[in-house]
Amino acid sequence: MKLSRTHLAIARILRADISAPMRTLSTDPRVDDRARESTALARYLVQYFALDAQLRADFAEACGLSALAHEVVDAANTAPTPAPAPAATRSIETIAREIRRIWINPYFGARPYLEAMLYLTDRKSVFGADSATSVVAYFLSNARAWRGPDAKRIKAELKLIAGIK
């Protein structure tokens, strides 16, 4: 897979800004500031591009940051692969039914997400345009007022299903 035209165009612009102080031999501090900002932006883009490690390294190289390209490749070669999340034993629908049984008067912000969870079976399910993971995450953020041992146990199970720490 190669870098897209957009990535290459961005890299060209950043490379021009990064190398400007070296080309012009200028003493103008604005040129140095722009080079520093462009270097910081390039580092940010390399770090957060949703590309695989080799494409991020290619982008860093295209920006003129070969040291960063080597860092990206080295980090990809040494990074441990995350362990798969253990499978939950109950469906989201079953958990939602238990929540409705235990939590008699749910917080108004959690109610729509609790109702949506009744139509979800696993983390790959979809309710309208929302994934099961997002519905569970929104429920958890709105269910902070729900406390007690049952709440703690069920919230931990939902976090496991949604892949939330």
C-alpha positions in Angstrom: 0.0 0.0 0.0 1.3 3.5 -0.9 0.7 6.9 0.5 -2.3 8.7 -1.0 -1.9 11.8 -3.1 -3.3 13.8 -0.2 -0.7 12.4 2.2 2.0 13.2 -0.2 0.8 16.7 -0.7 0.7 17.3 3.0 4.2 15.8 3.4 5.5 18.1 0.6 4.2 21.2 2.3 5.5 20.2 5.7 8.9 19.3 4.2 9.2 22.7 2.6 8.4 24.4 5.8 10.7 22.2 7.9 13.7 22.7 5.5 13.1 26.4 4.9 15.6 27.7 7.5 18.3 25.5 6.0 17.6 26.6 2.4 17.4 30.3 3.1 20.0 30.7 5.8 17.6 33.3 7.2 18.0 34.9 10.6 14.3 35.7 10.7 12.8 34.1 13.8 9.4 33.6 12.0 11.0 31.1 9.6 12.5 29.1 12.5 9.1 29.2 14.4 7.3 28.0 11.3 9.8 25.2 10.9 9.4 24.1 14.5 5.6 24.2 14.2 5.7 22.2 11.0 8.0 19.6 12.6 5.6 19.3 15.6 2.6 19.0 13.2 4.4 16.3 11.2 5.3 14.4 14.3 1.6 14.6 15.4 0.3 13.4 12.1 2.7 10.5 12.0 1.7 9.5 15.5 -2.1 9.8 14.9 -2.6 8.8 11.3 -4.8 5.8 11.1 -2.2 4.0 8.9 -0.1 1.0 9.5 3.4 1.4 10.8 5.1 1.2 7.4 2.8 4.0 5.9 3.5 6.2 8.9 7.2 5.7 8.5 6.9 6.5 4.7 5.0 9.7 5.6 7.7 10.7 8.1 10.3 10.1 5.5 8.4 12.1 3.0 8.3 15.0 5.5 12.0 14.8 5.8 12.0 13.3 9.3 14.0 10.2 8.7 14.8 9.8 12.4 11.1 9.7 13.2 10.6 7.2 10.4 13.1 4.9 12.1 11.4 5.4 15.5 8.0 4.4 14.0 9.4 1.2 12.5 11.3 0.3 15.6 8.2 0.8 17.8 6.1 -1.3 15.5 8.6 -4.1 15.6 8.9 -4.1 19.4 5.2 -3.3 20.3 3.4 -6.3 21.9 0.2 -7.3 20.4 -2.8 -6.7 22.7 -4.5 -9.8 24.1 -8.0 -10.4 22.8 -10.8 -9.4 25.3 -12.4 -12.4 26.9 -15.8 -13.2 25.7 -18.7 -12.2 27.9 -21.1 -15.0 28.9 -24.3 -13.0 28.8 -25.9 -11.0 26.1 -26.4 -7.2 26.4 -30.2 -7.8 26.3 -30.0 -10.1 29.3 -27.9 -7.6 31.2 -30.3 -4.8 30.3 -33.2 -6.9 31.6 -31.4 -7.4 34.9 -30.7 -3.7 35.2 -34.4 -2.9 34.7 -35.3 -5.4 37.4 -32.7 -4.1 39.9 -32.6 -0.3 39.2 -36.3 0.6 39.8 -36.1 4.3 38.9 -33.1 4.8 36.5 -31.6 8.2 35.9 -33.4 10.0 33.0 -30.2 10.3 30.9 -29.6 6.5 31.1 -33.1 5.5 30.2 -32.9 5.7 26.4 -29.6 3.8 26.4 -31.1 1.1 28.7 -34.0 0.8 26.3 -31.7 0.5 23.3 -29.6 -2.2 25.1 -32.8 -4.4 25.2 -32.4 -4.7 21.4 -28.7 -5.6 21.4 -27.3 -9.1 21.6 -23.5 -8.7 21.5 -20.9 -6.0 20.8 -21.3 -6.3 17.1 -25.0 -5.4 17.2 -26.4 -2.1 16.0 -29.3 0.0 17.3 -30.3 2.6 14.6 -27.0 4.2 13.6 -25.2 3.5 16.9 -23.0 0.5 17.6 -23.5 -1.6 20.7 -20.2 -0.4 22.0 -21.3 3.2 21.8 -24.7 2.5 23.3 -23.1 0.7 26.3 -20.5 3.5 26.7 -23.2 6.2 26.7 -25.3 4.1 29.2 -22.3 3.8 31.5 -21.6 7.5 31.4 -25.2 8.3 32.3 -25.5 5.5 35.0 -23.0 7.1 37.4 -25.8 7.7 39.9 -26.5 3.9 40.1 -24.5 2.5 43.0 -24.1 -0.6 45.0 -22.6 -4.1 44.6 -25.0 -5.1 41.8 -24.3 -1.9 39.9 -20.6 -2.4 40.3 -20.7 -6.0 39.1 -23.0 -5.2 36.1 -21.0 -2.1 35.1 -17.8 -4.2 35.1 -19.5 -6.7 32.8 -20.7 -4.0 30.4 -17.2 -2.5 30.4 -15.8 -5.9 29.4 -18.3 -6.2 26.6 -17.6 -2.7 25.3 -13.8 -3.0 25.7 -13.6 -0.1 28.1 -11.0 -0.1 30.8 
